[in-house]
Amino acid sequence: MTLAGLLANPASPLSEGDWRSLERLGAIWSPDVSRDPTETKATRPDGTSIDVLRFFDAKKFTPILLLPDDPVGVVSVELSGGPFAKASVENLVSGARRDFDLRGGNKLSLDLSKGPLAVALTPASRPGGEAKTSVE
């Protein structure tokens, strides 16, 4: 399954695996998720780039990246808009999940040969801690 063009051919029905991938993607979406125009680049070892769709969850305050499957395999994703503490990565085909400790790093290497990935980035704490307010 590829993220872009999944429904481009109405003559070709979705497989059971495609439906499971859509369900996994659907679990990410909420009314608080919208398109994020922040440019995000993913680069193959040969220097060519691939498209990254970027969204933002305003309730969780986390960017969400969607990367298509790519037979080349490993890409380096530039993490603009950081710093980030953690990347939670889910393979949309297999459902496999893994968290990566970013420690404020600005790049993440991901293997796209096994299917498209959804990546939720958790912001790093700012110096001086987080300011919290409440309305009562």
N, CA, C and O atoms as CSV, one atom per row, in Angstrom:
chain,resi,resn,atom,element,x,y,z
A,1,MET,N,N,0.838,-1.181,0.000
A,1,MET,CA,C,0.000,0.000,0.000
A,1,MET,C,C,0.880,1.240,0.000
A,1,MET,O,O,1.890,1.287,0.703
A,2,THR,N,N,0.512,2.224,-0.768
A,2,THR,CA,C,1.178,3.513,-0.704
A,2,THR,C,C,0.181,4.522,-0.185
A,2,THR,O,O,-1.014,4.415,-0.461
A,3,LEU,N,N,0.657,5.501,0.563
A,3,LEU,CA,C,-0.252,6.502,1.114
A,3,LEU,C,C,-0.836,7.368,0.020
A,3,LEU,O,O,-2.048,7.577,-0.033
A,4,ALA,N,N,0.027,7.877,-0.859
A,4,ALA,CA,C,-0.449,8.745,-1.926
A,4,ALA,C,C,-1.084,7.878,-3.003
A,4,ALA,O,O,-0.491,6.893,-3.444
A,5,GLY,N,N,-2.256,8.232,-3.415
A,5,GLY,CA,C,-2.914,7.522,-4.498
A,5,GLY,C,C,-3.562,6.219,-4.099
A,5,GLY,O,O,-3.836,5.386,-4.963
A,6,LEU,N,N,-3.817,6.012,-2.816
A,6,LEU,CA,C,-4.408,4.766,-2.348
A,6,LEU,C,C,-5.727,4.470,-3.054
A,6,LEU,O,O,-6.013,3.328,-3.412
A,7,LEU,N,N,-6.508,5.497,-3.244
A,7,LEU,CA,C,-7.822,5.307,-3.866
A,7,LEU,C,C,-7.844,5.807,-5.308
A,7,LEU,O,O,-8.920,6.065,-5.848
A,8,ALA,N,N,-6.679,5.948,-5.941
A,8,ALA,CA,C,-6.583,6.514,-7.280
A,8,ALA,C,C,-7.201,5.619,-8.344
A,8,ALA,O,O,-7.603,6.119,-9.395
A,9,ASN,N,N,-7.291,4.319,-8.111
A,9,ASN,CA,C,-7.828,3.405,-9.111
A,9,ASN,C,C,-9.079,2.728,-8.555
A,9,ASN,O,O,-8.985,1.707,-7.875
A,10,PRO,N,N,-10.266,3.304,-8.848
A,10,PRO,CA,C,-11.497,2.717,-8.304
A,10,PRO,C,C,-11.787,1.311,-8.824
A,10,PRO,O,O,-12.586,0.589,-8.227
A,11,ALA,N,N,-11.150,0.909,-9.931
A,11,ALA,CA,C,-11.357,-0.444,-10.470
A,11,ALA,C,C,-10.599,-1.492,-9.676
A,11,ALA,O,O,-10.862,-2.687,-9.817
A,12,SER,N,N,-9.667,-1.061,-8.848
A,12,SER,CA,C,-8.867,-1.979,-8.046
A,12,SER,C,C,-9.323,-1.879,-6.588
A,12,SER,O,O,-9.006,-0.896,-5.919
A,13,PRO,N,N,-10.050,-2.861,-6.088
A,13,PRO,CA,C,-10.569,-2.783,-4.711
A,13,PRO,C,C,-9.443,-2.844,-3.683
A,13,PRO,O,O,-8.363,-3.375,-3.941
A,14,LEU,N,N,-9.728,-2.289,-2.525
A,14,LEU,CA,C,-8.767,-2.314,-1.429
A,14,LEU,C,C,-8.642,-3.728,-0.882
A,14,LEU,O,O,-9.629,-4.454,-0.763
A,15,SER,N,N,-7.415,-4.105,-0.552
A,15,SER,CA,C,-7.182,-5.406,0.064
A,15,SER,C,C,-7.495,-5.315,1.558
A,15,SER,O,O,-7.691,-4.225,2.095
A,16,GLU,N,N,-7.539,-6.454,2.209
A,16,GLU,CA,C,-7.756,-6.476,3.665
A,16,GLU,C,C,-6.636,-5.712,4.366
A,16,GLU,O,O,-6.888,-5.001,5.339
A,17,GLY,N,N,-5.398,-5.855,3.879
A,17,GLY,CA,C,-4.259,-5.128,4.451
A,17,GLY,C,C,-4.402,-3.629,4.278
A,17,GLY,O,O,-4.041,-2.865,5.173
A,18,ASP,N,N,-4.932,-3.192,3.124
A,18,ASP,CA,C,-5.168,-1.763,2.897
A,18,ASP,C,C,-6.174,-1.225,3.903
A,18,ASP,O,O,-5.999,-0.130,4.438
A,19,TRP,N,N,-7.236,-1.999,4.161
A,19,TRP,CA,C,-8.242,-1.568,5.134
A,19,TRP,C,C,-7.637,-1.440,6.530
A,19,TRP,O,O,-7.938,-0.489,7.252
A,20,ARG,N,N,-6.779,-2.400,6.916
A,20,ARG,CA,C,-6.128,-2.323,8.239
A,20,ARG,C,C,-5.221,-1.088,8.312
A,20,ARG,O,O,-5.156,-0.423,9.346
A,21,SER,N,N,-4.526,-0.786,7.215
A,21,SER,CA,C,-3.674,0.406,7.181
A,21,SER,C,C,-4.499,1.670,7.354
A,21,SER,O,O,-4.101,2.588,8.071
A,22,LEU,N,N,-5.656,1.713,6.691
A,22,LEU,CA,C,-6.528,2.873,6.844
A,22,LEU,C,C,-7.060,2.990,8.269
A,22,LEU,O,O,-7.194,4.098,8.789
A,23,GLU,N,N,-7.364,1.867,8.902
A,23,GLU,CA,C,-7.809,1.891,10.297
A,23,GLU,C,C,-6.719,2.434,11.203
A,23,GLU,O,O,-7.003,3.217,12.110
A,24,ARG,N,N,-5.460,2.026,10.969
A,24,ARG,CA,C,-4.353,2.537,11.783
A,24,ARG,C,C,-4.190,4.038,11.582
A,24,ARG,O,O,-3.960,4.780,12.537
A,25,LEU,N,N,-4.310,4.474,10.345
A,25,LEU,CA,C,-4.218,5.899,10.054
A,25,LEU,C,C,-5.386,6.648,10.692
A,25,LEU,O,O,-5.211,7.747,11.218
A,26,GLY,N,N,-6.571,6.054,10.644
A,26,GLY,CA,C,-7.742,6.671,11.244
A,26,GLY,C,C,-7.609,6.869,12.741
A,26,GLY,O,O,-8.166,7.818,13.294
A,27,ALA,N,N,-6.874,5.981,13.407
A,27,ALA,CA,C,-6.670,6.113,14.854
A,27,ALA,C,C,-5.828,7.347,15.190
A,27,ALA,O,O,-5.880,7.850,16.312
A,28,ILE,N,N,-5.061,7.826,14.225
A,28,ILE,CA,C,-4.215,9.005,14.437
A,28,ILE,C,C,-5.031,10.284,14.316
A,28,ILE,O,O,-4.778,11.262,15.021
A,29,TRP,N,N,-6.015,10.271,13.416
A,29,TRP,CA,C,-6.789,11.485,13.152
A,29,TRP,C,C,-7.788,11.759,14.266
A,29,TRP,O,O,-8.385,10.844,14.834
A,30,SER,N,N,-7.950,13.007,14.555
A,30,SER,CA,C,-8.974,13.475,15.480
A,30,SER,C,C,-9.392,14.853,14.962
A,30,SER,O,O,-8.763,15.381,14.044
A,31,PRO,N,N,-10.434,15.436,15.531
A,31,PRO,CA,C,-10.806,16.783,15.090
A,31,PRO,C,C,-9.700,17.822,15.345
A,31,PRO,O,O,-9.728,18.917,14.784
A,32,ASP,N,N,-8.734,17.467,16.194
A,32,ASP,CA,C,-7.655,18.394,16.530
A,32,ASP,C,C,-6.482,18.332,15.558
A,32,ASP,O,O,-5.546,19.121,15.685
A,33,VAL,N,N,-6.505,17.414,14.590
A,33,VAL,CA,C,-5.395,17.253,13.639
A,33,VAL,C,C,-5.701,18.029,12.366
A,33,VAL,O,O,-6.778,17.908,11.783
A,34,SER,N,N,-4.724,18.827,11.954
A,34,SER,CA,C,-4.869,19.592,10.716
A,34,SER,C,C,-3.540,19.608,9.972
A,34,SER,O,O,-2.507,19.216,10.516
A,35,ARG,N,N,-3.576,20.056,8.744
A,35,ARG,CA,C,-2.375,20.134,7.919
A,35,ARG,C,C,-1.392,21.122,8.546
A,35,ARG,O,O,-1.785,22.181,9.034
A,36,ASP,N,N,-0.117,20.760,8.526
A,36,ASP,CA,C,0.956,21.614,9.034
A,36,ASP,C,C,1.844,21.972,7.840
A,36,ASP,O,O,2.440,21.083,7.232
A,37,PRO,N,N,1.941,23.256,7.495
A,37,PRO,CA,C,2.727,23.652,6.319
A,37,PRO,C,C,4.239,23.670,6.537
A,37,PRO,O,O,4.982,24.011,5.616
A,38,THR,N,N,4.714,23.311,7.736
A,38,THR,CA,C,6.151,23.311,7.999
A,38,THR,C,C,6.852,22.356,7.042
A,38,THR,O,O,6.512,21.175,6.977
A,39,GLU,N,N,7.826,22.865,6.304
A,39,GLU,CA,C,8.543,22.026,5.346
A,39,GLU,C,C,9.335,20.949,6.076
A,39,GLU,O,O,10.060,21.229,7.031
A,40,THR,N,N,9.184,19.727,5.614
A,40,THR,CA,C,9.889,18.592,6.194
A,40,THR,C,C,10.468,17.779,5.049
A,40,THR,O,O,9.750,17.408,4.120
A,41,LYS,N,N,11.764,17.502,5.115
A,41,LYS,CA,C,12.441,16.791,4.041
A,41,LYS,C,C,12.894,15.408,4.487
A,41,LYS,O,O,13.345,15.216,5.616
A,42,ALA,N,N,12.765,14.457,3.582
A,42,ALA,CA,C,13.310,13.113,3.784
A,42,ALA,C,C,14.207,12.839,2.579
A,42,ALA,O,O,13.792,12.998,1.431
A,43,THR,N,N,15.436,12.427,2.857
A,43,THR,CA,C,16.426,12.257,1.803
A,43,THR,C,C,16.940,10.831,1.773
A,43,THR,O,O,17.282,10.252,2.805
A,44,ARG,N,N,16.990,10.268,0.551
A,44,ARG,CA,C,17.565,8.940,0.338
A,44,ARG,C,C,19.089,9.053,0.351
A,44,ARG,O,O,19.628,10.153,0.228
A,45,PRO,N,N,19.790,7.919,0.500
A,45,PRO,CA,C,21.262,7.947,0.488
A,45,PRO,C,C,21.862,8.541,-0.788
A,45,PRO,O,O,22.967,9.083,-0.758
A,46,ASP,N,N,21.131,8.442,-1.922
A,46,ASP,CA,C,21.658,8.991,-3.178
A,46,ASP,C,C,21.402,10.485,-3.326
A,46,ASP,O,O,21.766,11.072,-4.345
A,47,GLY,N,N,20.772,11.120,-2.313
A,47,GLY,CA,C,20.535,12.557,-2.331
A,47,GLY,C,C,19.169,12.961,-2.846
A,47,GLY,O,O,18.785,14.124,-2.718
A,48,THR,N,N,18.419,12.026,-3.430
A,48,THR,CA,C,17.073,12.369,-3.877
A,48,THR,C,C,16.143,12.436,-2.663
A,48,THR,O,O,16.422,11.856,-1.613
A,49,SER,N,N,15.045,13.150,-2.830
A,49,SER,CA,C,14.144,13.310,-1.699
A,49,SER,C,C,12.789,12.679,-1.990
A,49,SER,O,O,12.444,12.403,-3.139
A,50,ILE,N,N,12.035,12.459,-0.925
A,50,ILE,CA,C,10.674,11.945,-1.045
A,50,ILE,C,C,9.739,12.914,-0.336
A,50,ILE,O,O,10.157,13.680,0.531
A,51,ASP,N,N,8.479,12.868,-0.717
A,51,ASP,CA,C,7.487,13.741,-0.107
A,51,ASP,C,C,7.135,13.261,1.298
A,51,ASP,O,O,6.978,12.064,1.542
A,52,VAL,N,N,7.017,14.208,2.203
A,52,VAL,CA,C,6.575,13.936,3.569
A,52,VAL,C,C,5.323,14.771,3.805
A,52,VAL,O,O,5.353,15.991,3.642
A,53,LEU,N,N,4.235,14.132,4.183
A,53,LEU,CA,C,3.032,14.863,4.557
A,53,LEU,C,C,3.143,15.188,6.039
A,53,LEU,O,O,3.476,14.321,6.846
A,54,ARG,N,N,2.865,16.437,6.394
A,54,ARG,CA,C,3.013,16.849,7.790
A,54,ARG,C,C,1.691,17.411,8.301
A,54,ARG,O,O,1.044,18.231,7.650
A,55,PHE,N,N,1.314,16.940,9.489
A,55,PHE,CA,C,0.094,17.378,10.146
A,55,PHE,C,C,0.450,17.806,11.571
A,55,PHE,O,O,1.571,17.588,12.029
A,56,PHE,N,N,-0.511,18.416,12.265
A,56,PHE,CA,C,-0.261,18.857,13.637
A,56,PHE,C,C,-1.483,18.546,14.482
A,56,PHE,O,O,-2.610,18.877,14.115
A,57,ASP,N,N,-1.241,17.896,15.632
A,57,ASP,CA,C,-2.295,17.607,16.593
A,57,ASP,C,C,-2.267,18.724,17.630
A,57,ASP,O,O,-1.395,18.751,18.498
A,58,ALA,N,N,-3.228,19.648,17.536
A,58,ALA,CA,C,-3.243,20.819,18.412
A,58,ALA,C,C,-3.530,20.467,19.868
A,58,ALA,O,O,-3.115,21.203,20.763
A,59,LYS,N,N,-4.220,19.375,20.127
A,59,LYS,CA,C,-4.517,18.986,21.507
A,59,LYS,C,C,-3.291,18.376,22.181
A,59,LYS,O,O,-2.991,18.687,23.334
A,60,LYS,N,N,-2.583,17.504,21.459
A,60,LYS,CA,C,-1.382,16.867,22.006
A,60,LYS,C,C,-0.133,17.704,21.769
A,60,LYS,O,O,0.924,17.423,22.334
A,61,PHE,N,N,-0.254,18.738,20.930
A,61,PHE,CA,C,0.847,19.626,20.567
A,61,PHE,C,C,1.996,18.851,19.916
A,61,PHE,O,O,3.167,19.082,20.217
A,62,THR,N,N,1.636,17.920,19.013
A,62,THR,CA,C,2.640,17.090,18.361
A,62,THR,C,C,2.501,17.132,16.843
A,62,THR,O,O,1.396,16.997,16.318
A,63,PRO,N,N,3.610,17.319,16.137
A,63,PRO,CA,C,3.589,17.145,14.688
A,63,PRO,C,C,3.453,15.658,14.361
A,63,PRO,O,O,3.939,14.803,15.102
A,64,ILE,N,N,2.792,15.361,13.251
A,64,ILE,CA,C,2.635,13.988,12.761
A,64,ILE,C,C,3.132,13.964,11.325
A,64,ILE,O,O,2.661,14.730,10.485
A,65,LEU,N,N,4.082,13.083,11.048
A,65,LEU,CA,C,4.631,12.945,9.709
A,65,LEU,C,C,4.121,11.653,9.086
A,65,LEU,O,O,4.053,10.625,9.760
A,66,LEU,N,N,3.765,11.696,7.814
A,66,LEU,CA,C,3.378,10.499,7.075
A,66,LEU,C,C,4.369,10.326,5.931
A,66,LEU,O,O,4.523,11.206,5.085
A,67,LEU,N,N,5.038,9.174,5.921
A,67,LEU,CA,C,6.028,8.871,4.892
A,67,LEU,C,C,5.574,7.665,4.090
A,67,LEU,O,O,5.176,6.658,4.677
A,68,PRO,N,N,5.622,7.737,2.750
A,68,PRO,CA,C,5.193,6.611,1.923
A,68,PRO,C,C,6.206,5.484,1.945
A,68,PRO,O,O,7.373,5.687,2.278
A,69,ASP,N,N,5.748,4.291,1.586
A,69,ASP,CA,C,6.698,3.184,1.460
A,69,ASP,C,C,7.658,3.516,0.314
A,69,ASP,O,O,7.293,4.219,-0.628
A,70,ASP,N,N,8.878,3.005,0.406
A,70,ASP,CA,C,9.908,3.302,-0.591
A,70,ASP,C,C,10.850,2.106,-0.675
A,70,ASP,O,O,11.465,1.740,0.326
A,71,PRO,N,N,10.974,1.495,-1.845
A,71,PRO,CA,C,11.816,0.295,-1.967
A,71,PRO,C,C,13.297,0.563,-1.726
A,71,PRO,O,O,14.056,-0.367,-1.452
A,72,VAL,N,N,13.717,1.830,-1.825
A,72,VAL,CA,C,15.126,2.157,-1.574
A,72,VAL,C,C,15.477,1.866,-0.120
A,72,VAL,O,O,16.605,1.482,0.192
A,73,GLY,N,N,14.498,2.053,0.770
A,73,GLY,CA,C,14.715,1.705,2.172
A,73,GLY,C,C,14.924,2.898,3.069
A,73,GLY,O,O,13.994,3.666,3.313
A,74,VAL,N,N,16.136,3.061,3.563
A,74,VAL,CA,C,16.428,4.044,4.609
A,74,VAL,C,C,16.452,5.465,4.050
A,74,VAL,O,O,17.056,5.739,3.013
A,75,VAL,N,N,15.778,6.354,4.771
A,75,VAL,CA,C,15.817,7.781,4.465
A,75,VAL,C,C,16.188,8.523,5.739
A,75,VAL,O,O,15.993,8.022,6.846
A,76,SER,N,N,16.719,9.709,5.565
A,76,SER,CA,C,17.036,10.587,6.681
A,76,SER,C,C,15.999,11.708,6.681
A,76,SER,O,O,15.861,12.439,5.701
A,77,VAL,N,N,15.270,11.834,7.795
A,77,VAL,CA,C,14.216,12.833,7.903
A,77,VAL,C,C,14.739,14.007,8.722
A,77,VAL,O,O,15.216,13.841,9.844
A,78,GLU,N,N,14.640,15.192,8.136
A,78,GLU,CA,C,15.047,16.419,8.817
A,78,GLU,C,C,13.898,16.862,9.714
A,78,GLU,O,O,12.795,17.111,9.229
A,79,LEU,N,N,14.144,16.962,11.005
A,79,LEU,CA,C,13.091,17.257,11.985
A,79,LEU,C,C,13.005,18.758,12.247
A,79,LEU,O,O,13.490,19.250,13.266
A,80,SER,N,N,12.388,19.472,11.325
A,80,SER,CA,C,12.221,20.907,11.477
A,80,SER,C,C,11.150,21.201,12.521
A,80,SER,O,O,10.254,20.391,12.755
A,81,GLY,N,N,11.256,22.373,13.143
A,81,GLY,CA,C,10.268,22.783,14.133
A,81,GLY,C,C,10.521,22.260,15.528
A,81,GLY,O,O,9.654,22.375,16.394
A,82,GLY,N,N,11.703,21.678,15.771
A,82,GLY,CA,C,12.026,21.070,17.054
A,82,GLY,C,C,12.511,22.078,18.065
A,82,GLY,O,O,12.330,23.281,17.875
A,83,PRO,N,N,13.117,21.618,19.129
A,83,PRO,CA,C,13.646,20.275,19.351
A,83,PRO,C,C,12.563,19.292,19.819
A,83,PRO,O,O,11.540,19.673,20.388
A,84,PHE,N,N,12.840,18.011,19.552
A,84,PHE,CA,C,11.913,16.954,19.911
A,84,PHE,C,C,12.596,15.955,20.837
A,84,PHE,O,O,13.784,15.666,20.689
A,85,ALA,N,N,11.832,15.431,21.793
A,85,ALA,CA,C,12.351,14.459,22.752
A,85,ALA,C,C,12.205,13.029,22.249
A,85,ALA,O,O,13.065,12.183,22.497
A,86,LYS,N,N,11.092,12.762,21.529
A,86,LYS,CA,C,10.782,11.382,21.164
A,86,LYS,C,C,10.056,11.349,19.827
A,86,LYS,O,O,9.308,12.265,19.485
A,87,ALA,N,N,10.293,10.272,19.076
A,87,ALA,CA,C,9.532,9.989,17.862
A,87,ALA,C,C,8.844,8.642,18.054
A,87,ALA,O,O,9.507,7.631,18.285
A,88,SER,N,N,7.522,8.627,17.960
A,88,SER,CA,C,6.752,7.390,18.035
A,88,SER,C,C,6.404,7.006,16.603
A,88,SER,O,O,5.660,7.715,15.925
A,89,VAL,N,N,6.948,5.879,16.149
A,89,VAL,CA,C,6.830,5.458,14.747
A,89,VAL,C,C,5.943,4.229,14.655
A,89,VAL,O,O,6.116,3.272,15.410
A,90,GLU,N,N,4.981,4.256,13.718
A,90,GLU,CA,C,4.116,3.106,13.479
A,90,GLU,C,C,4.134,2.757,12.003
A,90,GLU,O,O,3.934,3.617,11.145
A,91,ASN,N,N,4.378,1.478,11.715
A,91,ASN,CA,C,4.282,0.972,10.349
A,91,ASN,C,C,2.795,0.777,10.062
A,91,ASN,O,O,2.128,0.000,10.746
A,92,LEU,N,N,2.274,1.476,9.059
A,92,LEU,CA,C,0.844,1.426,8.785
A,92,LEU,C,C,0.404,0.114,8.146
A,92,LEU,O,O,-0.792,-0.179,8.121
A,93,VAL,N,N,1.334,-0.680,7.630
A,93,VAL,CA,C,0.992,-1.984,7.057
A,93,VAL,C,C,0.969,-3.063,8.127
A,93,VAL,O,O,-0.012,-3.797,8.252
A,94,SER,N,N,2.046,-3.163,8.901
A,94,SER,CA,C,2.166,-4.255,9.875
A,94,SER,C,C,1.604,-3.905,11.249
A,94,SER,O,O,1.256,-4.794,12.026
A,95,GLY,N,N,1.516,-2.606,11.549
A,95,GLY,CA,C,1.088,-2.185,12.882
A,95,GLY,C,C,2.216,-2.155,13.893
A,95,GLY,O,O,1.996,-1.799,15.051
A,96,ALA,N,N,3.430,-2.523,13.476
A,96,ALA,CA,C,4.580,-2.497,14.392
A,96,ALA,C,C,4.830,-1.053,14.839
A,96,ALA,O,O,4.750,-0.112,14.050
A,97,ARG,N,N,5.138,-0.911,16.140
A,97,ARG,CA,C,5.390,0.421,16.718
A,97,ARG,C,C,6.715,0.425,17.453
A,97,ARG,O,O,7.140,-0.580,18.022
A,98,ARG,N,N,7.356,1.583,17.425
A,98,ARG,CA,C,8.606,1.732,18.165
A,98,ARG,C,C,8.809,3.208,18.487
A,98,ARG,O,O,8.533,4.078,17.661
A,99,ASP,N,N,9.295,3.478,19.696
A,99,ASP,CA,C,9.646,4.833,20.106
A,99,ASP,C,C,11.146,5.015,19.995
A,99,ASP,O,O,11.920,4.110,20.308
A,100,PHE,N,N,11.552,6.200,19.543
A,100,PHE,CA,C,12.967,6.548,19.432
A,100,PHE,C,C,13.236,7.772,20.291
A,100,PHE,O,O,12.523,8.771,20.196
A,101,ASP,N,N,14.262,7.698,21.130
A,101,ASP,CA,C,14.686,8.823,21.949
A,101,ASP,C,C,15.512,9.747,21.059
A,101,ASP,O,O,16.569,9.354,20.566
A,102,LEU,N,N,15.034,10.971,20.853
A,102,LEU,CA,C,15.715,11.904,19.957
A,102,LEU,C,C,16.700,12.811,20.668
A,102,LEU,O,O,17.646,13.302,20.052
A,103,ARG,N,N,16.493,13.039,21.952
A,103,ARG,CA,C,17.371,13.902,22.757
A,103,ARG,C,C,17.673,15.234,22.070
A,103,ARG,O,O,18.799,15.730,22.121
A,104,GLY,N,N,16.664,15.796,21.435
A,104,GLY,CA,C,16.831,17.097,20.797
A,104,GLY,C,C,17.519,17.045,19.451
A,104,GLY,O,O,17.786,18.091,18.860
A,105,GLY,N,N,17.816,15.845,18.944
A,105,GLY,CA,C,18.470,15.720,17.637
A,105,GLY,C,C,17.584,16.268,16.528
A,105,GLY,O,O,16.374,16.413,16.705
A,106,ASN,N,N,18.187,16.570,15.388
A,106,ASN,CA,C,17.414,17.167,14.308
A,106,ASN,C,C,17.250,16.257,13.089
A,106,ASN,O,O,16.768,16.703,12.048
A,107,LYS,N,N,17.651,14.972,13.210
A,107,LYS,CA,C,17.480,14.023,12.110
A,107,LYS,C,C,17.064,12.672,12.666
A,107,LYS,O,O,17.394,12.311,13.796
A,108,LEU,N,N,16.324,11.931,11.835
A,108,LEU,CA,C,15.864,10.599,12.202
A,108,LEU,C,C,15.980,9.722,10.972
A,108,LEU,O,O,15.476,10.079,9.907
A,109,SER,N,N,16.643,8.569,11.102
A,109,SER,CA,C,16.759,7.619,9.996
A,109,SER,C,C,15.653,6.582,10.120
A,109,SER,O,O,15.465,5.983,11.179
A,110,LEU,N,N,14.923,6.375,9.028
A,110,LEU,CA,C,13.809,5.438,9.018
A,110,LEU,C,C,13.884,4.534,7.801
A,110,LEU,O,O,14.310,4.962,6.729
A,111,ASP,N,N,13.470,3.278,7.966
A,111,ASP,CA,C,13.438,2.306,6.875
A,111,ASP,C,C,12.018,2.238,6.316
A,111,ASP,O,O,11.092,1.800,7.000
A,112,LEU,N,N,11.858,2.673,5.072
A,112,LEU,CA,C,10.543,2.699,4.440
A,112,LEU,C,C,10.285,1.488,3.548
A,112,LEU,O,O,9.270,1.433,2.853
A,113,SER,N,N,11.200,0.516,3.565
A,113,SER,CA,C,11.056,-0.642,2.672
A,113,SER,C,C,9.964,-1.609,3.121
A,113,SER,O,O,9.529,-2.448,2.332
A,114,LYS,N,N,9.515,-1.510,4.361
A,114,LYS,CA,C,8.496,-2.429,4.888
A,114,LYS,C,C,7.097,-1.830,4.897
A,114,LYS,O,O,6.154,-2.480,5.347
A,115,GLY,N,N,6.944,-0.593,4.403
A,115,GLY,CA,C,5.629,0.029,4.346
A,115,GLY,C,C,5.662,1.473,4.774
A,115,GLY,O,O,6.671,1.951,5.293
A,116,PRO,N,N,4.547,2.185,4.556
A,116,PRO,CA,C,4.459,3.592,4.950
A,116,PRO,C,C,4.472,3.726,6.466
A,116,PRO,O,O,4.032,2.835,7.192
A,117,LEU,N,N,4.990,4.870,6.928
A,117,LEU,CA,C,5.128,5.102,8.365
A,117,LEU,C,C,4.395,6.365,8.791
A,117,LEU,O,O,4.325,7.342,8.045
A,118,ALA,N,N,3.850,6.328,10.000
A,118,ALA,CA,C,3.323,7.508,10.674
A,118,ALA,C,C,4.266,7.784,11.845
A,118,ALA,O,O,4.597,6.881,12.614
A,119,VAL,N,N,4.692,9.035,11.971
A,119,VAL,CA,C,5.648,9.415,13.006
A,119,VAL,C,C,5.066,10.572,13.808
A,119,VAL,O,O,4.822,11.643,13.252
A,120,ALA,N,N,4.838,10.374,15.114
A,120,ALA,CA,C,4.390,11.440,16.008
A,120,ALA,C,C,5.602,11.932,16.781
A,120,ALA,O,O,6.296,11.152,17.433
A,121,LEU,N,N,5.850,13.241,16.701
A,121,LEU,CA,C,7.018,13.840,17.352
A,121,LEU,C,C,6.598,14.525,18.653
A,121,LEU,O,O,5.727,15.394,18.654
A,122,THR,N,N,7.223,14.125,19.753
A,122,THR,CA,C,6.945,14.729,21.056
A,122,THR,C,C,7.951,15.841,21.311
A,122,THR,O,O,9.156,15.588,21.318
A,123,PRO,N,N,7.474,17.083,21.523
A,123,PRO,CA,C,8.402,18.191,21.755
A,123,PRO,C,C,9.236,17.978,23.015
A,123,PRO,O,O,8.774,17.388,23.992
A,124,ALA,N,N,10.470,18.468,22.971
A,124,ALA,CA,C,11.349,18.435,24.145
A,124,ALA,C,C,10.908,19.519,25.108
A,124,ALA,O,O,10.348,20.535,24.695
A,125,SER,N,N,11.159,19.307,26.390
A,125,SER,CA,C,10.869,20.330,27.390
A,125,SER,C,C,11.770,21.523,27.160
A,125,SER,O,O,12.955,21.379,26.857
A,126,ARG,N,N,11.213,22.662,27.301
A,126,ARG,CA,C,11.986,23.906,27.156
A,126,ARG,C,C,12.722,24.206,28.440
A,126,ARG,O,O,12.266,23.816,29.515
A,127,PRO,N,N,13.867,24.900,28.357
A,127,PRO,CA,C,14.572,25.266,29.592
A,127,PRO,C,C,13.634,26.050,30.521
A,127,PRO,O,O,12.899,26.933,30.080
A,128,GLY,N,N,13.676,25.714,31.785
A,128,GLY,CA,C,12.821,26.367,32.759
A,128,GLY,C,C,11.490,25.661,32.951
A,128,GLY,O,O,10.648,26.109,33.729
A,129,GLY,N,N,11.299,24.539,32.230
A,129,GLY,CA,C,10.072,23.757,32.402
A,129,GLY,C,C,8.934,24.307,31.579
A,129,GLY,O,O,9.085,25.288,30.851
A,130,GLU,N,N,7.795,23.661,31.706
A,130,GLU,CA,C,6.613,24.053,30.968
A,130,GLU,C,C,5.723,24.930,31.837
A,130,GLU,O,O,5.530,24.655,33.022
A,131,ALA,N,N,5.195,25.969,31.250
A,131,ALA,CA,C,4.245,26.809,31.960
A,131,ALA,C,C,2.863,26.199,31.817
A,131,ALA,O,O,2.437,25.915,30.698
A,132,LYS,N,N,2.150,25.989,32.916
A,132,LYS,CA,C,0.816,25.410,32.849
A,132,LYS,C,C,-0.163,26.398,33.470
A,132,LYS,O,O,0.109,27.015,34.500
A,133,THR,N,N,-1.289,26.524,32.821
A,133,THR,CA,C,-2.341,27.372,33.359
A,133,THR,C,C,-3.615,26.574,33.376
A,133,THR,O,O,-3.751,25.603,32.631
A,134,SER,N,N,-4.549,26.966,34.211
A,134,SER,CA,C,-5.849,26.304,34.233
A,134,SER,C,C,-6.934,27.353,34.344
A,134,SER,O,O,-6.735,28.426,34.913
A,135,VAL,N,N,-8.067,27.024,33.797
A,135,VAL,CA,C,-9.236,27.909,33.876
A,135,VAL,C,C,-10.279,27.176,34.707
A,135,VAL,O,O,-10.637,26.036,34.411
A,136,GLU,N,N,-10.755,27.832,35.734
A,136,GLU,CA,C,-11.743,27.193,36.600
A,136,GLU,C,C,-13.002,28.003,36.664
A,136,GLU,O,O,-13.950,27.619,37.349
